[in-house]
Amino acid sequence: MKTSHGLADKETRQNTFLRLHAMRVLTRRRLIEQLMTPATWLLATFGLILVFLLVQAFVKSVDSSGFDFSLNPLYQIIYGIIGSAFGVTYVRQMFADGPFAFSLSVGFAPIILYLSLTSIQRFGYERRSGMVDLVAAGPADEPAYLFSFGAADVMVAAAQLILMGLFLALCGMVWNMATGLPVLMYLLGLLFFAVSLLGLALLFGAILPQPASALALFLLALAILAYADIASFTVVGGGFRSVANTASWALRWLSPFYYLDMGQMAVRSGHGSQFLAALFGQASLCVAFVLGGHMAARSRGGR
């Protein structure tokens, strides 16, 4: 009896090792594909250009009295759009320590959205074509195949954040702007946000067999979750305000946007415990999304 148990445990460990090895191989393949895709480099460059434009416009909007939105047309537009939705106090607090949080978030948005959408689409097409079934005939089951997409995308997102951080540090040296621990905390918050968002993409990719349906539902979920975060700051009265508050309280705990905003506000106010709580919230969401995707992929199988 002991011998049979020992053989079973050894076989389980061997299968786990083979599954992890297969996942590492698939992740490397996916990473190479992303790095060889021109769209990845174009969006990464576009993100850096956005960071540069926002920081440059911010520098031109500073005079002897401090930061003034009216000194630059770009920030006049930003002030009008964000101020009408969130209020003047929130906008001024957002730029109290410079353009770092805003510019990094805007510059990171194209690449993280691209990674999320392409993972859903590519996994769906490969599952329908039978590629997943072919690979799953070996030690790499469908969950491992699915998670290899997320692992590669997280690496690309982390590389983009590192690149933006270095670029922002260079901009700070050129324009004499202090970049230090707050910028690192903003980058860390965006990394956890990316992990959470990519986990949500994996969940929808595993649940729905049709790539188009998965993409549409994912975008709809992003819009709803973003609204749940925006609704808590919207400067509107009457019944709409009550509905907005209700939706915000009901959905914001499931929204990566809420924890991202919570972390950025913690950095601006200097509350380290609140920042750690925001990171923990993002990590908890990622674990929940990944577990849901794992169960969905295992139960649904291939084509």
C-alpha positions in Angstrom: 0.0 0.0 0.0 2.8 2.4 0.9 4.6 1.6 -2.3 1.5 2.3 -4.4 1.0 5.6 -2.6 4.7 6.5 -3.1 4.4 5.7 -6.9 1.2 7.8 -7.1 2.9 10.8 -5.4 5.9 10.5 -7.6 3.7 10.4 -10.7 1.8 13.5 -9.5 5.0 15.4 -8.9 6.2 14.4 -12.3 3.0 15.5 -14.0 3.1 18.8 -12.2 6.7 19.4 -13.3 5.8 18.5 -16.9 2.8 20.8 -16.8 4.9 23.7 -15.5 7.6 23.1 -18.1 5.0 23.0 -20.8 3.5 26.3 -19.5 7.0 27.9 -19.5 7.5 26.8 -23.1 4.1 28.2 -24.2 4.8 31.4 -22.3 8.1 31.8 -24.1 6.4 31.2 -27.4 3.7 33.8 -26.7 6.3 36.3 -25.5 8.3 35.9 -28.7 5.1 36.4 -30.8 4.3 39.6 -28.9 7.8 41.0 -29.3 7.8 40.2 -33.0 4.4 41.9 -33.6 4.8 45.4 -34.9 1.6 46.6 -33.0 3.3 45.9 -29.7 6.2 48.2 -30.5 3.9 50.8 -32.1 1.7 51.0 -29.0 4.7 51.0 -26.7 6.1 54.0 -28.6 2.7 55.7 -28.7 2.5 55.4 -24.9 5.9 57.0 -24.5 4.8 59.8 -26.8 1.7 60.4 -24.7 3.9 60.6 -21.6 6.2 63.1 -23.2 3.4 65.3 -24.4 1.6 65.4 -21.1 4.8 66.1 -19.1 6.0 68.7 -21.6 2.5 70.4 -21.5 2.6 70.3 -17.7 6.0 72.0 -17.6 4.7 74.8 -19.9 1.7 75.2 -17.5 3.8 76.1 -14.5 4.6 79.8 -13.7 5.7 81.7 -10.6 2.4 81.0 -8.9 2.5 77.3 -9.6 0.5 75.0 -11.9 -2.1 76.7 -14.0 -4.4 74.8 -16.4 -5.1 77.9 -18.4 -1.5 78.3 -19.6 -1.6 75.3 -22.0 -4.4 74.3 -24.4 -4.0 70.6 -23.7 -4.5 70.9 -20.0 -7.4 73.3 -20.6 -9.1 70.4 -22.3 -8.1 67.9 -19.6 -9.2 70.2 -16.9 -12.6 70.7 -18.6 -13.3 67.0 -19.2 -12.1 65.6 -15.8 -13.2 68.7 -13.8 -16.8 68.4 -15.1 -17.0 64.8 -14.1 -14.9 64.6 -10.8 -14.9 68.2 -9.6 -12.2 70.9 -9.4 -10.8 69.7 -6.1 -10.2 66.2 -7.3 -8.4 67.5 -10.5 -6.1 69.8 -8.6 -5.3 67.0 -6.1 -4.5 64.7 -9.0 -1.8 67.1 -10.3 -0.6 68.2 -6.8 2.7 66.2 -7.1 3.1 66.7 -10.9 1.8 64.9 -14.0 3.3 61.5 -13.0 0.1 59.5 -12.1 -1.9 60.9 -14.9 0.7 60.6 -17.6 1.7 57.1 -16.6 -1.9 55.9 -16.6 -2.6 57.5 -20.0 0.6 56.2 -21.5 0.0 52.7 -20.2 -3.6 52.4 -21.3 -3.0 51.5 -25.0 -0.6 48.6 -24.4 -2.6 47.0 -21.6 -5.9 47.2 -23.5 -4.1 45.8 -26.6 -2.7 42.9 -24.6 -6.0 42.1 -23.0 -8.0 42.1 -26.3 -5.4 40.1 -28.3 -5.1 37.4 -25.6 -8.9 36.9 -25.7 -9.0 36.8 -29.4 -6.0 34.7 -30.0 -6.9 32.1 -27.3 -10.4 31.9 -28.7 -9.3 31.3 -32.3 -6.7 28.7 -31.3 -9.2 26.8 -29.2 -11.7 26.8 -32.1 -9.1 25.7 -34.6 -8.0 22.7 -32.5 -4.6 24.1 -31.6 -5.4 23.9 -27.9 -6.6 20.3 -28.2 -3.4 19.4 -30.0 -1.2 20.9 -27.3 -3.4 19.5 -24.5 -2.8 16.0 -25.8 0.5 16.3 -24.0 1.2 17.5 -20.4 -0.1 21.1 -21.1 -3.8 21.1 -20.4 -6.1 23.9 -21.4 -5.7 26.0 -18.2 -2.0 25.9 -18.6 -2.3 27.0 -22.2 -4.6 29.8 -21.1 -2.4 31.0 -18.3 0.7 31.1 -20.6 -1.1 33.9 -22.4 -1.5 35.9 -19.2 2.1 35.2 -18.0 3.6 36.5 -21.3 1.3 39.6 -21.3 2.3 40.4 -17.7 6.0 40.4 -18.8 5.3 42.7 -21.7 3.3 45.0 -19.4 6.1 45.1 -16.8 8.6 45.9 -19.5 6.5 48.8 -20.7 6.2 50.1 -17.2 9.9 49.9 -16.7 10.5 51.7 -20.0 8.0 54.5 -19.0 9.6 54.8 -15.6 13.1 55.3 -17.1 11.7 57.7 -19.7 9.9 59.7 -17.0 13.1 59.8 -15.0 14.9 61.2 -18.0 12.2 63.8 -18.5 12.6 64.8 -14.9 16.3 65.3 -15.3 15.7 67.5 -18.5 13.0 69.6 -17.0 14.2 69.6 -13.4 11.3 67.6 -11.9 11.6 65.5 -8.8 10.9 61.8 -9.6 11.4 59.4 -6.7 9.4 57.1 -4.5 6.0 58.3 -5.6 6.7 57.4 -9.3 7.9 53.9 -8.2 4.7 53.5 -6.3 2.6 54.6 -9.2 4.4 52.1 -11.4 3.8 49.3 -8.9 0.1 50.2 -8.7 -0.1 50.0 -12.5 1.6 46.7 -12.5 -0.9 45.2 -10.1 -3.7 46.8 -12.1 -2.3 45.1 -15.2 -2.2 41.7 -13.5 -5.8 42.2 -12.3 -7.1 43.3 -15.7 -5.3 40.5 -17.6 -6.8 38.0 -15.1 -10.3 39.4 -16.0 -9.4 38.9 -19.7 -8.4 35.3 -19.0 -11.7 34.7 -17.3 -13.8 35.9 -20.2 -11.6 34.1 -22.7 -12.2 30.8 -20.8 -15.9 31.2 -20.3 -17.0 32.1 -23.8 -16.1 29.9 -26.8 -16.7 32.6 -29.3 -13.8 35.2 -29.5 -16.2 38.0 -30.7 -18.6 37.4 -27.8 -15.8 37.3 -25.3 -14.3 40.5 -26.6 -17.7 42.3 -26.5 -18.5 41.1 -23.0 -15.0 42.0 -21.7 -15.3 45.6 -23.1 -18.8 45.9 -21.6 -17.5 44.7 -18.2 -14.7 47.3 -18.4 -17.2 50.1 -19.2 -19.4 49.0 -16.2 -16.5 48.7 -13.8 -15.0 52.0 -14.9 -18.5 53.6 -14.4 -18.6 52.2 -10.9 -15.4 54.0 -10.1 -16.3 57.2 -11.8 -19.8 57.3 -10.3 -18.4 57.8 -6.8 -16.8 61.1 -7.8 -19.4 62.4 -10.3 -20.6 65.8 -9.5 -24.3 65.3 -10.2 -27.3 65.7 -8.0 -30.8 64.2 -7.9 -31.8 60.7 -8.7 -28.9 60.1 -10.9 -26.6 60.7 -8.0 -28.4 58.1 -5.9 -28.2 55.5 -8.7 -24.5 56.3 -9.2 -23.7 55.9 -5.6 -25.6 52.6 -5.4 -23.9 51.2 -8.5 -20.5 52.4 -7.2 -20.9 50.7 -3.8 -22.2 47.5 -5.4 -19.5 47.1 -8.1 -16.4 49.0 -7.0 -15.0 46.1 -4.9 -14.9 44.1 -8.1 -13.3 46.9 -10.2 -9.5 47.1 -10.8 -10.1 50.8 -11.6 -11.3 51.4 -8.0 -8.2 49.9 -6.5 -5.9 51.8 -9.0 -7.5 55.1 -8.0 -7.4 54.1 -4.4 -3.6 53.4 -4.6 -2.9 56.7 -6.5 -4.8 58.7 -3.9 -2.9 56.9 -1.1 0.4 57.9 -2.8 -0.6 61.6 -3.1 -1.8 61.7 0.6 1.1 59.7 1.9 -0.9 56.8 3.4 1.3 53.7 3.0 -1.2 51.3 4.6 -4.0 52.4 2.1 -1.6 51.9 -0.8 -0.8 48.3 0.4 -4.5 47.7 0.8 -5.1 48.8 -2.8 -2.4 46.4 -3.9 -3.9 43.6 -1.9 -7.3 44.3 -3.5 -5.8 44.0 -7.0 -4.0 40.8 -6.1 -7.2 39.3 -4.6 -9.2 40.2 -7.7 -6.5 38.6 -9.9 -6.6 35.4 -7.8 -10.4 35.3 -8.1 -10.4 35.9 -11.8 -7.6 33.3 -12.4 -9.4 30.6 -10.3 -12.6 31.3 -12.2 -10.8 31.0 -15.5 -9.1 27.8 -14.4 -12.4 26.2 -13.4 -14.1 27.4 -16.6 -11.2 26.1 -18.9 -11.1 22.8 -17.1 -14.8 22.2 -17.3 -15.3 23.4 -20.8 -12.3 21.6 -22.4 -11.3 22.2 -26.0 -13.5 22.8 -29.0 
